[in-house]
Every structure is written in structure tokens, then in C-alpha cells.
């Protein structure tokens, strides 16, 4: 990618001015940020070897300013910054204005034909039942591979072979997404998960679908974050989908 951070700049530019981060909380699995009338999460990604851009944290900052933290190489800061971005972009009002599809009863892959296709999964994503049943090959690529997974260093070899690639939203945080999209130029690409900002500009950056979450139960989600609760976070929100 000619400008590595152009994708991130498109997200920052989409954040409306004026709103303020009123509270943040961090758990074992998720970072969560609050505004006056909304809240959102992003996957907590460890990594603090580089000092944060904002040493005092994001609480009290305008979300538009805090959003710059998505470009931080301090992954813990980037996790919280992305949660702040999502608190501004993943709201009921905005998804309604964008005519985003409520995908509660459908997978984010609804309508895709997997028959005979080679599929790449970046992260441990289950995918719909028909994917593994119909696809010719499914590669799972992971930074911490489990039995049957390829290590992420195999991305350069395997992703150019794929017809469909489904990427976890945490790739935004760890800064692998720009390179992954370079490798997937000829594939149909989907970015999915509670970390994903419902930002139409991402559909101009090499993605064909983005699937994120609107938190509807703020206190339930907060308690889940602080307790390190495992399980599906969508119990505290609703999934929405934007398609190019």
C-alpha cells in the first residue's frame, strides 16, 4: 500500500467532531469506551513496548482527537482508540442513516457462493456451516496457531490463492490489515467482528463487506469486559453489515 496509514486516516476522518470520551475500561479480552449516549468495544491486543501517543489516556478527550490513537504502535492504546471510534460510528442512529443491514438472523457471508472456492480465515473465525461443507479449501491463519492452523507467516503464500478472505477486526489494531489487503487484491474480502467500525470509507480501501456490532446493553457489556467473561459478545448488542 502506497500510504500505509491511508486506511486509518479514512476511519479518523469519518468520526464526527464534538463528542467526548467519558469513560474507558479494559479487560482481559476487550477494551471499551463510552460517550454520553453510546459505548463500544474493540478486541484488547497486548503490546506496549512503544510509548502511547496519549500518555494520560483517552478519557476526557474529543473522540475525533482520540481516534488518532488507532495509528499507534502501542497496541493497547490502539485497542482503546478503536473502541472510542466505534462508540462514535457504531450507534443505532448512524447505522440507520447508513441503511446498514441488521444481520442478527443472517451470517455476514449471506449470499456468498462457497462452492469450489478457496477461503482464507485470518483469525479463529467459525464462519457459516456451508463454508466448510462447500469450499474446496479453507485456510486458517493465526498468530498463535492451534492444530490445523497455518502460522501467520504463511499469509504471503496462501492469501493470493484465495477467492474469499475473511479477516478479524483486530487486524486493524495490530496494523496487519493494510498488508493483508495487498495480498487479497483478487479476493472478495470481509472484515468482521465487534472491533470493526461501521465506516463506509473502508469499502473504498479494498474491502467488500464490513460487519461490526452496535452495543445495546452498555452495563452488561461493561460487566462482561471487566470480569473477563468469555463467550459471544453479541449478547450485548446487534450485528450490522455494510456491503460495497
C-alpha positions as CSV (number, residue, x, y, z in Angstrom):
1,X,0.0,0.0,0.0
2,X,1.5,3.3,-1.1
3,X,0.3,5.2,2.0
4,X,0.3,2.7,4.9
5,X,-2.0,4.8,7.1
6,X,-4.5,5.9,4.4
7,X,-6.9,3.3,5.6
8,X,-6.6,4.5,9.2
9,X,-7.0,8.2,8.1
10,X,-10.3,7.3,6.3
11,X,-11.6,6.0,9.7
12,X,-10.4,9.0,11.6
13,X,-11.9,11.4,9.1
14,X,-15.3,9.6,9.5
15,X,-15.5,10.4,13.2
16,X,-17.8,13.4,13.8
17,X,-16.5,16.2,15.9
18,X,-17.8,17.3,19.3
19,X,-18.3,14.1,21.2
20,X,-16.1,13.3,24.2
21,X,-14.8,10.0,25.6
22,X,-16.5,10.0,29.1
23,X,-15.2,6.7,30.4
24,X,-12.9,3.8,29.4
25,X,-12.4,0.3,30.8
26,X,-10.1,-2.5,29.9
27,X,-10.5,-6.2,30.5
28,X,-8.7,-9.4,29.6
29,X,-10.3,-9.6,26.2
30,X,-11.9,-6.3,25.3
31,X,-11.3,-2.6,25.5
32,X,-14.5,-0.4,26.0
33,X,-15.1,3.3,25.5
34,X,-18.1,5.4,26.4
35,X,-19.6,8.6,25.2
36,X,-22.6,10.3,26.8
37,X,-25.1,8.3,24.8
38,X,-23.2,5.3,23.4
39,X,-20.5,2.8,24.1
40,X,-18.5,0.3,22.0
41,X,-15.7,-2.2,22.2
42,X,-12.6,-3.4,20.4
43,X,-10.5,-6.5,20.9
44,X,-7.8,-6.0,23.5
45,X,-4.5,-6.6,21.8
46,X,-1.4,-6.8,24.1
47,X,1.6,-4.8,23.2
48,X,3.0,-1.8,25.0
49,X,6.7,-1.8,24.0
50,X,6.2,1.6,22.3
51,X,5.1,4.6,24.4
52,X,1.5,5.7,23.8
53,X,0.7,8.8,21.8
54,X,-1.5,10.0,24.7
55,X,0.2,9.3,28.0
56,X,-2.7,10.4,30.1
57,X,-5.2,8.0,28.4
58,X,-8.2,8.9,26.3
59,X,-10.8,9.7,28.9
60,X,-11.9,13.3,28.6
61,X,-10.6,13.7,25.0
62,X,-12.8,14.5,22.0
63,X,-13.3,11.3,20.2
64,X,-12.0,12.8,16.9
65,X,-8.7,13.5,18.7
66,X,-8.6,10.2,20.5
67,X,-9.2,8.4,17.1
68,X,-5.7,9.2,16.1
69,X,-4.6,6.5,18.5
70,X,-5.7,3.9,16.0
71,X,-2.4,4.6,14.3
72,X,-0.5,4.0,17.5
73,X,2.1,1.1,17.6
74,X,1.2,0.7,21.2
75,X,-1.4,-1.9,20.6
76,X,-3.1,-1.4,24.0
77,X,-3.7,2.2,23.2
78,X,-4.8,1.4,19.6
79,X,-7.3,-1.1,21.1
80,X,-8.9,1.6,23.3
81,X,-8.7,4.2,20.5
82,X,-10.6,1.9,18.2
83,X,-13.2,1.3,20.9
84,X,-13.6,5.1,21.1
85,X,-14.0,5.3,17.3
86,X,-16.6,2.6,17.4
87,X,-18.5,4.5,20.2
88,X,-18.9,7.3,17.6
89,X,-19.6,5.2,14.5
90,X,-21.4,2.1,15.7
91,X,-24.5,3.7,17.0
92,X,-28.2,2.9,16.2
93,X,-28.6,6.4,14.7
94,X,-25.7,6.1,12.4
95,X,-26.3,2.6,11.2
96,X,-29.9,3.6,10.4
97,X,-28.7,6.6,8.4
98,X,-26.3,4.3,6.5
99,X,-29.1,1.8,5.8
100,X,-26.8,-0.9,7.3
101,X,-28.2,-4.4,7.2
102,X,-29.2,-5.9,10.6
103,X,-27.5,-9.3,10.3
104,X,-28.9,-10.8,13.5
105,X,-30.6,-13.6,11.6
106,X,-28.0,-14.0,8.9
107,X,-24.3,-14.5,8.6
108,X,-22.1,-11.7,7.3
109,X,-21.4,-14.0,4.4
110,X,-25.1,-14.1,3.4
111,X,-25.5,-14.7,-0.3
112,X,-21.9,-15.7,-1.0
113,X,-21.3,-18.9,-3.0
114,X,-18.6,-21.0,-1.4
115,X,-18.8,-23.9,-3.8
116,X,-15.4,-24.9,-5.1
117,X,-13.8,-21.7,-3.6
118,X,-10.6,-21.4,-1.7
119,X,-11.2,-19.4,1.6
120,X,-8.8,-17.8,3.9
121,X,-9.7,-17.0,7.5
122,X,-7.5,-14.5,9.4
123,X,-8.1,-15.4,13.0
124,X,-10.2,-18.2,14.6
125,X,-13.5,-17.5,12.8
126,X,-16.1,-20.2,12.7
127,X,-17.8,-18.9,9.5
128,X,-21.2,-20.3,8.3
129,X,-21.7,-24.0,8.3
130,X,-21.9,-24.2,4.5
131,X,-18.4,-22.7,4.1
132,X,-16.5,-25.7,5.3
133,X,-19.0,-28.0,3.7
134,X,-18.9,-26.4,0.2
135,X,-15.5,-24.7,-0.1
136,X,-12.7,-26.5,-1.9
137,X,-10.1,-25.4,0.7
138,X,-10.3,-23.4,3.9
139,X,-7.0,-22.0,5.3
140,X,-7.0,-20.7,8.9
141,X,-4.0,-18.4,9.6
142,X,-3.2,-17.4,13.1
143,X,-0.5,-15.5,15.1
144,X,-0.9,-18.2,17.8
145,X,-1.7,-21.3,15.7
146,X,-3.7,-24.2,17.0
147,X,-3.7,-27.7,15.5
148,X,-4.6,-27.4,11.8
149,X,-3.8,-23.7,11.6
150,X,-1.1,-22.1,9.5
151,X,1.1,-19.6,11.2
152,X,0.5,-16.0,10.0
153,X,3.8,-16.0,8.2
154,X,2.1,-18.2,5.6
155,X,-0.2,-15.3,4.6
156,X,2.1,-14.2,1.8
157,X,2.0,-17.6,0.2
158,X,-1.7,-18.6,0.8
159,X,-3.8,-15.5,0.6
160,X,-3.1,-14.8,-3.1
161,X,-4.6,-18.2,-3.8
162,X,-7.9,-17.4,-2.1
163,X,-11.2,-16.5,-3.7
164,X,-12.7,-15.2,-0.4
165,X,-10.8,-13.9,2.6
166,X,-12.5,-13.2,6.0
167,X,-10.4,-11.1,8.4
168,X,-10.9,-10.5,12.1
169,X,-11.3,-6.8,13.0
170,X,-8.3,-7.0,15.4
171,X,-6.1,-6.8,12.2
172,X,-6.9,-3.0,12.4
173,X,-5.3,-2.9,15.8
174,X,-2.1,-4.9,15.1
175,X,-1.6,-3.0,11.8
176,X,-1.6,-6.1,9.6
177,X,-4.7,-5.1,7.7
178,X,-3.0,-2.9,5.0
179,X,-0.6,-5.8,4.1
180,X,-3.4,-8.4,4.2
181,X,-5.5,-6.4,1.8
182,X,-2.5,-6.0,-0.6
183,X,-2.3,-9.8,-0.6
184,X,-6.1,-10.2,-1.2
185,X,-6.4,-7.9,-4.2
186,X,-8.1,-10.6,-6.3
187,X,-10.3,-11.9,-3.5
188,X,-13.6,-11.0,-2.1
189,X,-12.7,-9.6,1.3
190,X,-14.8,-9.3,4.6
191,X,-13.7,-7.6,7.8
192,X,-15.7,-8.8,10.7
193,X,-16.1,-8.7,14.5
194,X,-17.1,-6.3,17.3
195,X,-13.8,-4.3,16.7
196,X,-14.9,-3.3,13.2
197,X,-16.0,0.3,12.7
198,X,-19.1,0.6,10.5
199,X,-17.4,3.1,8.3
200,X,-18.3,3.2,4.6
201,X,-14.9,4.6,3.7
202,X,-13.4,1.2,4.4
203,X,-15.3,-0.1,1.4
204,X,-13.1,2.1,-0.8
205,X,-9.9,0.7,0.8
206,X,-10.0,-2.8,-0.7
207,X,-12.8,-4.3,1.4
208,X,-16.1,-5.7,0.0
209,X,-18.0,-6.1,3.3
210,X,-17.6,-4.9,6.8
211,X,-19.5,-6.4,9.7
212,X,-19.5,-4.8,13.2
213,X,-21.5,-4.5,16.4
214,X,-23.7,-1.9,18.0
215,X,-23.7,-2.2,21.8
216,X,-27.2,-2.0,23.1
217,X,-26.6,-3.2,26.7
218,X,-23.9,-0.9,28.0
219,X,-23.8,-2.1,31.6
220,X,-24.0,-5.8,30.6
221,X,-21.1,-5.3,28.2
222,X,-19.1,-3.3,30.8
223,X,-19.6,-6.1,33.3
224,X,-18.5,-8.7,30.8
225,X,-15.4,-6.7,29.9
226,X,-14.3,-6.2,33.5
227,X,-15.0,-9.8,34.5
228,X,-13.1,-11.2,31.5
229,X,-16.2,-13.1,30.6
230,X,-15.8,-15.4,27.6
231,X,-18.5,-16.2,25.0
232,X,-20.3,-14.3,22.3
233,X,-20.3,-10.5,23.0
234,X,-23.2,-10.1,20.6
235,X,-25.5,-10.9,23.5
236,X,-24.9,-7.3,24.5
237,X,-25.5,-5.8,21.1
238,X,-26.6,-6.3,17.5
239,X,-24.6,-7.1,14.4
240,X,-24.7,-4.9,11.3
241,X,-23.4,-5.3,7.9
242,X,-22.3,-2.8,5.1
243,X,-21.7,-4.2,1.6
244,X,-19.9,-2.4,-1.2
